Amino acid sequence: MGGSISTAPPTTATSPAATNHLASRKPGATGTGGTEDRPGQLFESKDELLAASLKERASAYVATLLPPADGGRSPRERILYVFEQVEVQAEAPEFQGCRYLAVQIELKDQSHPASRVAHQVKENLTAFFRAEAEQGGADDPDLLARQLSLVFDGASARAGIQADTLTGLITPTVTTLLDTAGVR
Amino acid sequence: MGGSISTAPPTTATSPAATNHLASRKPGATGTGGTEDRPGQLFESKDELLAASLKERASAYVATLLPPADGGRSPRERILYVFEQVEVQAEAPEFQGCRYLAVQIELKDQSHPASRVAHQVKENLTAFFRAEAEQGGADDPDLLARQLSLVFDGASARAGIQADTLTGLITPTVTTLLDTAGVR
């Protein structure tokens, strides 16, 4: 593990999409330049490396989940689109669930740089749900966004640990929540 | 970590309740007697130690979640009882979510002894939901049991990583699913 730090320093390059979707990094924590083998310094670099890796992947991840902006879908269809993507992703044999959930569970430290990145990616998804819920006329857009986020995480976690598949599960669940919230 | 293996070997003592709720252990994997420092052997002991620890805690964990058998509650109330307990547990500052979900996410190996124990604990909860759903007249007890398990894991995961609280979230979500399934 230690060897990979010196050969693969965290990059500060992020795409514009990722920048929009993610929290800004902490000031002064953006590189390994001048780092000697002081334990504290090395550990911070590892944390930052993980955070940078998650951040770099975030825009691609979000792109696989969210519907295209000009797709002509209704808010209800746009919400369902996200869950259809999760269902497809979960069918892959190597699927292990959402890494932005997993990293926070594994680190058990919400102040860790990687947890912060992951937290922000999750918040952005909730914000997407909330905006669509409001656009779709939900009685309580905040509640629906929280419910959809809960279903998203529960579904990807359970599929990731092979506790369940998502077939015949995620669509009826989301549909029930959308119907109850009055999103047509 | 290594030192704790020799001072705290996995015990084979489990309460009757735990035995009922959990999968049996693999034959021949119940002790550390005669173990030298062969790496493979030590690693197996660590795996088994974790599995035994989870198994020992399972009956206490289940007891905190499930309603008493003679509580006079309806199936709907018994299902809601479980989620009320999760909501209470999630209010504790040290709450980090369900450890039986977390261990499977962290190990990423469903054949690991600890994953098997955790998987069985989860399956027992789903079986509880299914039995109550059927008793309560659910249109599709299998679907409702899967939905409730998904909500359980999603809720405890999100509360555990402080992505959300469960207040005003878990009860309306479960209520919606129960109503839609026709469980009175």
Contacts between the chains, C-beta under 8 A, distances in Angstrom:
chain1	res1	chain2	res2	distance
A	96	B	105	8.0
A	96	B	108	5.8
A	97	B	105	6.5
A	101	B	105	7.8
A	101	B	157	6.3
A	101	B	161	7.2
A	102	B	105	5.3
A	104	B	161	4.0
A	104	B	163	7.6
A	105	B	96	8.0
A	105	B	97	6.5
A	105	B	101	7.8
A	105	B	102	5.2
A	105	B	105	5.3
A	105	B	106	7.1
A	105	B	157	6.6
A	105	B	160	6.7
A	105	B	161	6.2
A	106	B	105	7.1
A	106	B	106	5.4
A	108	B	96	5.7
A	110	B	161	6.9
A	110	B	162	5.4
A	115	B	161	7.6
A	119	B	161	7.5
A	119	B	163	6.7
A	122	B	163	5.6
A	123	B	163	7.8
A	143	B	168	7.1
A	143	B	169	7.1
A	143	B	172	6.6
A	146	B	164	5.9
A	146	B	169	5.1
A	147	B	169	6.9
A	147	B	172	7.8
A	147	B	173	5.2
A	149	B	158	6.9
A	149	B	163	7.3
A	149	B	164	7.0
A	150	B	151	6.6
A	150	B	154	4.1
A	150	B	155	5.8
A	150	B	158	5.8
A	150	B	164	7.2
A	150	B	169	6.8
A	150	B	170	8.0
A	150	B	173	6.7
A	151	B	150	6.6
A	151	B	151	7.4
A	151	B	154	6.1
A	152	B	154	7.6
A	153	B	153	8.0
A	153	B	154	4.7
A	153	B	157	5.4
A	153	B	158	5.6
A	153	B	163	7.6
A	154	B	150	4.1
A	154	B	151	6.1
A	154	B	152	7.5
A	154	B	153	4.7
A	154	B	154	2.4
A	154	B	155	7.2
A	154	B	157	6.9
A	155	B	150	5.8
A	155	B	154	7.2
A	157	B	101	6.3
A	157	B	105	6.6
A	157	B	153	5.3
A	157	B	154	6.9
A	157	B	157	5.6
A	158	B	149	6.9
A	158	B	150	5.8
A	158	B	153	5.6
A	160	B	105	6.7
A	161	B	101	7.2
A	161	B	104	4.0
A	161	B	105	6.1
A	161	B	110	6.8
A	161	B	115	7.6
A	161	B	119	7.5
A	162	B	110	5.4
A	163	B	104	7.6
A	163	B	119	6.8
A	163	B	122	5.6
A	163	B	123	7.8
A	163	B	149	7.3
A	163	B	153	7.6
A	164	B	146	5.8
A	164	B	149	7.0
A	164	B	150	7.2
A	168	B	143	7.2
A	169	B	143	7.1
A	169	B	146	5.1
A	169	B	147	6.9
A	169	B	150	6.8
A	172	B	143	6.6
A	172	B	147	7.8
A	173	B	147	5.2
A	173	B	150	6.7
A	173	B	177	7.3
A	176	B	176	6.2
A	176	B	177	6.4
A	176	B	180	4.7
A	177	B	173	7.3
A	177	B	176	6.4
A	179	B	180	7.9
A	180	B	176	4.7
A	180	B	179	7.9
A	180	B	180	7.5
